[in-house]
Each structure stands twice: as C-alpha cells, then as structure tokens.
Amino acid sequence: MIRHIVLLKFKEETSADAIEQIKASLQSMPANIPEIADYSFGQDLCVSDNTADIGIIADFAGVEDFKTYSKHPHHVDAIRNVIKPHVAQKTAMQIEL
C-alpha cells in the first residue's frame, strides 16, 4: 500500500470562492479515478502558526496505481486549471504502509 501525502499553502490573494472550487475538485477525485483506494483531504483549522492550508492523503494498492493516478487526465486537469494557479508552496511525499 502506498500513501500519497500533499500539503498546499495558497497564495495570499486566493479567494474563498477559489478555495471552494479547489475543495470541490479534490472531492471529485475518488469518483473519477478508480486507482484511488482511499482518499481524504481537509482545510487547516488555523490553531497554530506556519501551517499548510489544505492537506490531502490518498492511498493506492501500489506504485503503479499511484503513477496511473498522477497521470490521469482528471487529476492533471484539476492540478493545472483549478489548484496550481493558487498554490504558493507544495510539499508532497509517498510512503509505504
């Protein structure tokens, strides 16, 4: 099992509407990409300083499923057109469970 972890920090000028669009896009991932075994995301609760704005966790049966997800047209389109224009900083990693 592979776990993909992403932390996103948005640009200061990112609007509340843009954040809602990003969350809707993230919510659509599991229904459109069958290789996702489990998926969750959430917006930071703002209880401490210097945190990311949104965290994403996606699980996959193996590396090949993760690679398929990362190149999937639905994922690529969401990153390119909805998410990336608002990202100031991204941290990502994959771990084996």
Secondary structure, DSSP 8 states (H G I E B T S, - for coil): -EEEEEEEEE-TT--HHHHHHHHHHHHTHHHH-TTEEEEEEEE----SSS--SEEEEEEESSHHHHHHHHH-HHHHHHIIIIIGGGEEEEEEEEEE-
